[in-house]
Amino acid sequence: MEIRIERFKADQETQIVQLSLRAWGPVFDAMRPVVQPYVYDNFFPDGWAVRQRSDVERILQQDADNVWVALLEDTVVGWVGLAFHSLDQMGEVRIMAVDPTFHRRGIAAALLQFSFDIIKQRGLKMVMVETGDDPGHAAARAAYERAGFVRWPVARYFRQL
């Protein structure tokens, strides 16, 4: 399986949105029971898919220069969106998804390595990624840890008003 990673093109938007929703469906299904309902409902008042579709479309339309896709022939099988924080000497993997049909084939690892190379080329010294601590994000955490990420001790608290 020969994967190519190339800069995002506008005609790939539909493929990216669709694969992202397929990839994240099980994540949100597993997350919902362990998150306080008022938090989940505030983040996703119209459902997680509506919010995620909107977020992905916004990134693809407003920050396309920082998005790359993994291709198998002409099919988008994964993608990554980066951000750069020069003040902190840090690149950020803002968003990443791999089509579930192609999980466990090294695509996430290839996208991460590609991201590391881009970030290094910009002269930045570290990279950050955030993900959930819920059961739905376990695979993402494992992928990041395999790629050498070290967990930062952060606590995020919510309180209903």
C-alpha positions in Angstrom: 0.0 0.0 0.0 1.7 3.2 -1.2 0.5 6.2 0.7 1.3 9.7 -0.6 0.9 12.8 1.5 0.1 16.0 -0.4 -1.2 19.5 0.3 -5.0 19.6 0.5 -7.0 20.6 -2.6 -10.5 22.1 -2.4 -12.1 19.2 -4.4 -11.1 16.8 -1.6 -13.3 18.6 1.0 -16.3 16.2 0.7 -14.1 13.1 1.0 -12.4 14.6 4.1 -15.6 15.6 5.8 -17.2 12.1 5.1 -14.1 10.1 6.3 -13.9 12.3 9.4 -17.5 11.7 10.4 -17.0 7.9 9.8 -13.8 8.0 11.9 -15.2 10.0 14.8 -18.7 8.3 15.1 -17.5 5.5 17.4 -15.4 8.1 19.4 -18.4 10.2 20.2 -20.5 7.2 20.9 -18.0 6.0 23.5 -17.5 9.5 24.9 -21.1 10.5 25.5 -21.8 8.2 28.5 -18.7 9.3 30.4 -19.1 13.1 29.9 -21.5 15.2 32.0 -24.6 15.7 29.9 -24.7 19.5 30.3 -21.1 19.7 28.9 -21.8 17.4 26.0 -25.1 19.1 25.2 -23.5 22.6 25.3 -20.7 21.5 23.0 -23.0 19.6 20.6 -26.5 21.1 20.9 -27.4 19.9 17.4 -25.4 16.7 17.7 -21.7 16.0 17.5 -21.8 15.4 13.7 -23.2 18.9 13.0 -20.5 20.5 15.1 -17.7 18.4 13.7 -18.8 18.9 10.1 -18.8 22.6 10.7 -15.4 22.6 12.4 -13.8 20.5 9.6 -15.3 22.7 6.9 -14.1 25.8 8.6 -10.5 24.5 8.8 -10.5 23.4 5.2 -11.9 26.7 4.0 -10.0 29.1 6.2 -6.7 27.3 6.9 -6.2 25.2 3.8 -2.5 26.0 3.5 -1.9 24.1 6.7 -3.8 20.9 5.7 -2.3 17.8 4.1 -4.0 14.6 3.0 -2.9 11.0 2.8 -3.9 9.5 -0.5 -4.1 5.9 -1.7 -4.2 6.3 -5.4 -6.7 9.2 -5.6 -8.7 8.3 -2.5 -8.3 10.4 0.6 -7.6 7.9 3.4 -6.5 10.4 6.1 -5.7 14.0 6.7 -4.0 16.4 9.2 -4.4 20.1 10.0 -1.5 21.9 11.6 -1.0 25.2 13.5 2.2 27.0 14.2 3.0 28.9 17.4 6.3 30.6 16.8 6.3 32.4 20.2 6.3 29.0 21.9 8.6 27.4 19.4 5.8 24.9 18.8 3.8 23.2 16.1 0.4 21.8 16.8 -1.5 18.8 15.3 -4.9 20.6 15.5 -6.9 17.9 13.9 -6.3 14.5 12.3 -8.5 11.6 11.0 -7.9 8.4 9.2 -10.7 6.5 7.4 -11.8 3.6 9.6 -11.4 1.2 6.6 -7.7 2.0 6.7 -7.0 1.9 10.5 -3.9 0.1 11.7 -2.1 0.5 8.4 0.4 3.1 9.5 -1.5 6.1 8.0 -1.7 8.0 11.3 2.0 7.4 11.9 2.8 8.6 8.4 0.7 11.8 8.9 2.4 12.4 12.3 5.9 12.0 10.9 5.0 14.2 7.9 3.8 16.8 10.4 7.0 16.6 12.5 9.0 17.2 9.3 6.9 20.3 8.4 7.2 21.7 11.9 11.0 21.1 12.0 11.3 22.8 8.6 9.7 25.9 10.1 12.4 25.9 12.8 10.1 25.0 15.6 11.3 22.8 18.5 8.4 20.8 19.7 5.0 19.6 18.7 1.7 19.3 20.7 -1.5 17.4 20.2 -4.6 17.3 22.3 -7.1 14.5 22.6 -9.7 13.2 25.0 -9.1 11.1 28.1 -12.4 9.2 27.6 -12.6 5.6 26.3 -13.5 6.8 22.8 -10.1 8.5 22.4 -8.1 5.5 23.6 -6.9 4.7 20.1 -5.8 8.2 19.5 -3.9 8.4 22.7 -2.1 5.1 21.9 -1.2 6.4 18.4 0.3 9.6 19.9 2.2 7.7 22.5 3.6 5.4 19.9 4.7 8.5 18.0 6.7 9.6 21.0 4.3 12.1 22.6 4.5 12.5 26.4 1.4 13.3 28.3 1.3 16.8 29.9 -0.6 16.9 33.2 -3.6 19.1 32.5 -6.9 19.2 34.2 -9.9 20.8 32.6 -12.9 21.3 34.8 -16.5 22.2 34.0 -19.3 23.4 36.2 -22.9 23.8 35.2 -24.5 27.2 35.9 
